[in-house]
Amino acid sequence: MTTTRRLTGFKPTGHLHLGNLLGALRPLIAAQDSTDSIALIADLHALTIEHDPDRVRALTLEQATVMLAAGVDPERTPIVVQSQVPEHTELHYLLECATGFGEAARMIQFKEKSAGGGHVRLSLLTYPVLMAADILLHDIRQVPVGEDQNQHLELARTIATRFNGRYGETFTVPEGVRPEAAARVMDLAEPTAKMGKSSGNGQIGLLDPPDVVRRIIARAVTDELAVVRRDREAQPGVTNLIDILAECAGREPSDPHRYGVLKREVTDAVEALLAPIRVRHAELAADPAHVRKVLAEGAAKVRARAQATVRRTRAAIGLLD
């Protein structure tokens, strides 16, 4: 029985990686029986920076295919491409009418990228409001968030509360959650930084072949202490490998004294996790029409609720029927 509505979003700016799987996809899949979840591919967010249109389209389809291969069940968890539900952009504008410039301008991504001067897209300033629209459109109660997304969620909460106060109860005010199963996977080459789609030699892609996975883990940064133990401050690289092993295999390292053994065990555990995903992805990728059909059905499943939210918002803010 579903208990609450939850949204997990992915941006098609790169290939999904091990951090996405352990930190977001697995908790999403684990919650399919207990929550009313939506998996959102936020392709409009990928347009806030310089991009290749063909690559955005290809990554959008690839991410949907990987989600299915990893175990997202579209019957229980609709996979929705943001741009295929036009209410996202309509609600975005309506929420901009209840948001201050200063609130958007102090979001960290805009501050960092605009500080150096040069061409900065207006969409980079306003996309946190679009992110708020993504959440509020679907009456989401829970949003899984990491530390880097707290600021955006708080903006969504602020906008929803302000709108409700000015125009009457319109939106569900969302809350951030940290799923118990979520893991924070760090970059294997730079273990003080979170693994990301733009990572270089320290990122393990979910579709990487076995030889690439083996090479990346073999080159993972450790240290010179020669002790296999969890110590995020003194041994971030070793700690990251231990955490990955625990998440993938559900156990501790077998040898606390040899880094080579630890890396072999991590390699085996990661490969055991990724191999079936690669196989299933290859099957699904051979029939892209099926994946596109899944996406169309996902959009259709959430459209009625999205339309109701926009109608409610339009009426509250003063627009004619």
VEXDREN-2710 file (C-alpha; in Angstrom, 1 decimal):
% VEXDREN-2710
k/r/px/py/pz
1/MET/0.0/0.0/0.0
2/THR/1.4/3.4/-1.0
3/THR/1.9/5.8/1.8
4/THR/3.3/9.0/0.3
5/ARG/4.3/10.6/-3.0
6/ARG/8.1/10.9/-3.8
7/LEU/10.0/12.4/-6.6
8/THR/13.6/11.4/-7.7
9/GLY/15.1/13.4/-10.5
10/PHE/18.0/12.8/-12.9
11/LYS/19.6/15.3/-15.3
12/PRO/20.7/14.0/-18.7
13/THR/24.1/15.8/-18.8
14/GLY/26.1/12.6/-18.6
15/HIS/26.0/8.9/-18.2
16/LEU/24.5/7.5/-15.0
17/HIS/27.2/6.2/-12.7
18/LEU/27.7/4.0/-9.6
19/GLY/26.9/6.9/-7.3
20/ASN/23.5/7.4/-9.0
21/LEU/22.8/3.7/-8.7
22/LEU/23.6/3.4/-5.0
23/GLY/22.5/6.8/-3.9
24/ALA/19.3/7.3/-5.9
25/LEU/18.2/4.5/-8.1
26/ARG/18.4/1.6/-5.6
27/PRO/16.5/3.6/-2.9
28/LEU/13.9/4.5/-5.5
29/ILE/13.5/0.9/-6.6
30/ALA/13.4/-0.3/-2.9
31/ALA/10.6/2.1/-2.2
32/GLN/8.4/1.1/-5.1
33/ASP/6.1/-0.9/-2.9
34/SER/5.8/1.6/-0.1
35/THR/5.6/5.0/-1.9
36/ASP/3.9/6.6/-4.9
37/SER/7.1/7.5/-6.7
38/ILE/8.0/9.3/-9.9
39/ALA/11.3/9.1/-11.7
40/LEU/11.9/12.4/-13.5
41/ILE/14.4/12.9/-16.3
42/ALA/14.9/16.7/-16.1
43/ASP/15.9/17.3/-19.7
44/LEU/15.0/21.0/-19.5
45/HIS/17.6/21.5/-16.8
46/ALA/20.2/20.3/-19.2
47/LEU/19.6/23.3/-21.4
48/THR/20.9/25.8/-18.8
49/ILE/24.5/25.4/-20.1
50/GLU/26.1/25.0/-23.5
51/HIS/25.0/21.6/-24.9
52/ASP/24.7/19.4/-27.9
53/PRO/21.0/18.9/-28.7
54/ASP/21.6/15.4/-30.1
55/ARG/23.6/14.4/-27.0
56/VAL/20.8/15.6/-24.7
57/ARG/18.2/13.5/-26.6
58/ALA/20.5/10.5/-26.6
59/LEU/21.3/10.7/-22.9
60/THR/17.6/11.2/-22.1
61/LEU/16.8/7.9/-23.9
62/GLU/19.8/6.2/-22.4
63/GLN/18.9/7.2/-18.8
64/ALA/15.4/5.9/-19.2
65/THR/16.8/2.6/-20.6
66/VAL/19.3/2.3/-17.7
67/MET/16.5/3.0/-15.2
68/LEU/14.5/0.1/-16.6
69/ALA/17.5/-2.1/-16.8
70/ALA/18.3/-1.4/-13.1
71/GLY/14.8/-2.4/-12.0
72/VAL/12.5/0.6/-12.1
73/ASP/9.1/-0.8/-12.7
74/PRO/7.1/1.7/-14.9
75/GLU/3.8/0.2/-13.7
76/ARG/4.6/1.3/-10.2
77/THR/7.0/4.2/-10.9
78/PRO/6.3/6.3/-13.9
79/ILE/9.5/7.4/-15.8
80/VAL/8.7/10.9/-16.9
81/VAL/10.6/13.1/-19.3
82/GLN/10.2/16.7/-18.0
83/SER/9.7/18.3/-21.4
84/GLN/6.9/15.8/-22.3
85/VAL/4.7/17.3/-19.6
86/PRO/4.2/20.9/-20.6
87/GLU/2.6/21.8/-17.3
88/HIS/6.2/21.8/-15.9
89/THR/7.0/25.0/-17.8
90/GLU/3.6/26.6/-17.3
91/LEU/3.9/26.2/-13.5
92/HIS/7.4/27.4/-13.7
93/TYR/6.3/30.8/-14.9
94/LEU/3.5/31.1/-12.4
95/LEU/6.0/30.3/-9.6
96/GLU/8.4/33.0/-10.9
97/CYS/5.6/35.4/-10.2
98/ALA/5.9/34.5/-6.5
99/THR/9.7/34.4/-6.3
100/GLY/12.2/37.2/-5.8
101/PHE/15.2/37.9/-7.9
102/GLY/17.5/37.8/-4.9
103/GLU/16.2/34.3/-3.9
104/ALA/17.1/32.9/-7.3
105/ALA/20.4/34.9/-7.6
106/ARG/21.8/33.5/-4.4
107/MET/21.5/29.8/-5.5
108/ILE/25.0/28.4/-5.5
109/GLN/25.2/27.2/-9.1
110/PHE/24.3/30.6/-10.5
111/LYS/26.6/32.4/-8.1
112/GLU/29.6/30.2/-9.0
113/LYS/29.1/30.2/-12.7
114/SER/28.3/33.9/-13.0
115/ALA/31.1/35.1/-10.8
116/GLY/33.7/34.6/-13.6
117/GLY/31.8/36.8/-16.1
118/GLY/31.2/35.7/-19.6
119/HIS/27.9/34.4/-21.1
120/VAL/25.5/33.0/-18.5
121/ARG/22.1/31.8/-19.6
122/LEU/19.1/33.3/-18.0
123/SER/17.8/29.8/-17.5
124/LEU/20.6/29.1/-15.1
125/LEU/19.2/31.9/-12.9
126/THR/15.6/30.6/-13.1
127/TYR/16.1/26.9/-13.2
128/PRO/15.8/26.5/-9.3
129/VAL/12.2/27.8/-9.8
130/LEU/11.7/25.2/-12.5
131/MET/13.0/22.6/-10.0
132/ALA/10.4/23.9/-7.5
133/ALA/7.7/23.5/-10.2
134/ASP/8.9/19.9/-10.8
135/ILE/8.2/19.1/-7.2
136/LEU/5.0/21.1/-6.6
137/LEU/3.3/20.1/-9.8
138/HIS/2.9/16.5/-8.7
139/ASP/1.9/17.2/-5.0
140/ILE/5.1/15.6/-3.9
141/ARG/5.5/15.1/-0.2
142/GLN/9.0/13.7/-0.1
143/VAL/12.1/14.6/-2.1
144/PRO/15.3/12.5/-1.5
145/VAL/18.1/15.1/-1.3
146/GLY/21.8/15.2/-0.7
147/GLU/23.6/18.1/0.8
148/ASP/24.1/19.8/-2.6
149/GLN/20.4/20.0/-3.2
150/ASN/19.2/21.3/0.2
151/GLN/19.2/24.9/-1.0
152/HIS/17.0/24.1/-3.9
153/LEU/14.5/22.2/-1.8
154/GLU/14.3/25.0/0.7
155/LEU/13.5/27.4/-2.1
156/ALA/10.6/25.1/-3.2
157/ARG/9.3/25.0/0.3
158/THR/9.6/28.8/0.6
159/ILE/7.7/29.4/-2.7
160/ALA/5.0/26.9/-1.8
161/THR/4.5/28.4/1.7
162/ARG/4.4/32.0/0.4
163/PHE/2.0/31.1/-2.4
164/ASN/-0.3/29.3/0.0
165/GLY/-0.2/32.3/2.3
166/ARG/-1.0/34.9/-0.3
167/TYR/-3.4/33.1/-2.6
168/GLY/-4.9/30.3/-0.5
169/GLU/-3.9/26.6/0.0
170/THR/-2.7/25.5/-3.4
171/PHE/0.5/23.4/-2.9
172/THR/1.7/20.5/-0.8
173/VAL/4.8/21.8/1.0
174/PRO/7.5/19.1/0.4
175/GLU/10.0/17.8/2.9
176/GLY/13.5/16.4/2.2
177/VAL/14.3/12.9/3.1
178/ARG/17.5/10.9/3.2
179/PRO/16.5/7.3/2.3
180/GLU/18.0/4.7/4.7
181/ALA/19.4/2.8/1.7
182/ALA/21.1/5.8/0.1
183/ALA/24.8/5.9/-0.2
184/ARG/27.2/8.8/-0.8
185/VAL/29.8/7.5/-3.3
186/MET/32.8/9.6/-3.7
187/ASP/35.0/10.1/-6.8
188/LEU/37.6/7.3/-6.9
189/ALA/40.4/9.6/-8.1
190/GLU/39.4/12.5/-5.9
191/PRO/37.8/10.9/-2.8
192/THR/36.9/14.2/-1.1
193/ALA/34.5/15.0/-4.0
194/LYS/31.2/13.3/-4.7
195/MET/31.2/11.1/-7.8
196/GLY/29.5/13.0/-10.6
197/LYS/28.7/12.7/-14.3
198/SER/31.5/15.1/-15.1
199/SER/34.1/13.2/-13.1
200/GLY/37.1/12.0/-15.1
201/ASN/39.1/8.9/-14.1
202/GLY/37.2/8.5/-10.8
203/GLN/33.7/7.7/-12.2
204/ILE/32.3/4.2/-12.8
205/GLY/29.6/4.4/-15.4
206/LEU/26.8/1.9/-15.1
207/LEU/27.4/0.7/-18.7
208/ASP/31.2/0.6/-18.4
209/PRO/32.7/-2.7/-19.5
210/PRO/34.5/-5.0/-17.0
211/ASP/38.0/-4.0/-18.1
212/VAL/37.2/-0.3/-17.6
213/VAL/35.6/-1.0/-14.1
214/ARG/38.7/-3.0/-13.1
215/ARG/41.1/-0.3/-14.3
216/ILE/39.3/2.6/-12.5
217/ILE/39.2/0.7/-9.2
218/ALA/42.8/-0.4/-9.6
219/ARG/43.8/3.2/-9.9
220/ALA/41.6/4.4/-7.1
221/VAL/43.4/6.8/-4.7
222/THR/44.2/5.2/-1.3
223/ASP/47.1/6.5/1.0
224/GLU/50.3/5.3/2.6
225/LEU/49.0/4.2/6.0
226/ALA/48.7/0.6/5.0
227/VAL/45.6/0.1/7.2
228/VAL/42.2/-0.8/5.7
229/ARG/39.7/1.1/8.0
230/ARG/36.9/3.7/7.8
231/ASP/38.3/7.1/8.5
232/ARG/36.7/9.8/6.4
233/GLU/39.1/12.5/7.5
234/ALA/42.4/10.6/7.5
235/GLN/41.7/8.0/4.9
236/PRO/39.0/9.2/2.5
237/GLY/40.0/7.0/-0.4
238/VAL/40.1/3.8/1.6
239/THR/36.9/4.7/3.3
240/ASN/35.2/5.2/0.0
241/LEU/36.3/1.8/-1.2
242/ILE/35.0/0.2/2.0
243/ASP/31.7/1.9/1.7
244/ILE/31.3/0.9/-1.9
245/LEU/32.0/-2.8/-0.9
246/ALA/29.5/-2.6/1.9
247/GLU/26.8/-1.2/-0.4
248/CYS/27.5/-3.6/-3.3
249/ALA/28.2/-6.8/-1.4
250/GLY/26.8/-6.1/2.0
251/ARG/30.0/-7.0/3.9
252/GLU/33.2/-5.7/5.3
253/PRO/36.6/-6.2/3.6
254/SER/38.1/-9.7/4.3
255/ASP/41.7/-8.4/4.8
256/PRO/42.2/-5.3/6.9
257/HIS/45.9/-5.1/5.9
258/ARG/46.2/-5.1/2.1
259/TYR/44.9/-2.5/-0.2
260/GLY/45.2/-4.9/-3.2
261/VAL/42.8/-7.3/-1.7
262/LEU/40.3/-4.5/-0.9
263/LYS/40.4/-3.3/-4.5
264/ARG/39.9/-6.8/-5.9
265/GLU/36.9/-7.3/-3.6
266/VAL/35.4/-4.0/-4.6
267/THR/36.0/-4.8/-8.3
268/ASP/34.2/-8.2/-7.9
269/ALA/31.3/-6.6/-6.0
270/VAL/30.8/-3.8/-8.4
271/GLU/31.0/-6.1/-11.4
272/ALA/28.5/-8.5/-9.9
273/LEU/26.1/-5.5/-9.5
274/LEU/26.6/-4.0/-12.9
275/ALA/26.8/-7.1/-15.2
276/PRO/23.0/-7.8/-15.2
277/ILE/22.3/-4.1/-15.7
278/ARG/24.5/-4.1/-18.8
279/VAL/22.9/-7.3/-20.2
280/ARG/19.3/-6.0/-19.7
281/HIS/20.3/-2.5/-21.1
282/ALA/21.5/-4.2/-24.3
283/GLU/18.2/-6.0/-24.7
284/LEU/16.2/-2.8/-24.1
285/ALA/18.4/-0.6/-26.2
286/ALA/17.7/-2.9/-29.2
287/ASP/14.1/-1.8/-29.0
288/PRO/14.1/2.0/-28.5
289/ALA/10.5/2.1/-29.6
290/HIS/9.5/0.2/-26.5
291/VAL/11.4/2.6/-24.2
292/ARG/9.8/5.6/-26.0
293/LYS/6.4/3.9/-25.3
294/VAL/7.2/3.6/-21.6
295/LEU/8.1/7.3/-21.5
296/ALA/4.8/8.3/-23.3
297/GLU/2.9/6.1/-20.9
298/GLY/4.7/7.7/-17.9
299/ALA/3.8/11.2/-19.1
300/ALA/0.2/10.2/-19.6
301/LYS/0.0/8.7/-16.1
302/VAL/1.0/12.0/-14.4
303/ARG/-0.7/14.4/-16.8
304/ALA/-4.1/14.6/-15.2
305/ARG/-2.6/15.5/-11.8
306/ALA/-0.3/18.0/-13.4
307/GLN/-3.2/19.7/-15.2
308/ALA/-5.2/19.8/-12.0
309/THR/-2.3/21.5/-10.2
310/VAL/-1.9/24.1/-12.9
311/ARG/-5.7/24.8/-13.0
312/ARG/-5.7/25.3/-9.3
313/THR/-2.7/27.6/-9.5
314/ARG/-4.1/29.7/-12.3
315/ALA/-7.3/30.2/-10.5
316/ALA/-5.6/31.1/-7.2
317/ILE/-3.2/33.7/-8.8
318/GLY/-6.0/35.5/-10.7
319/LEU/-6.1/34.1/-14.3
320/LEU/-9.3/33.5/-16.2
321/ASP/-10.6/29.9/-16.7
END
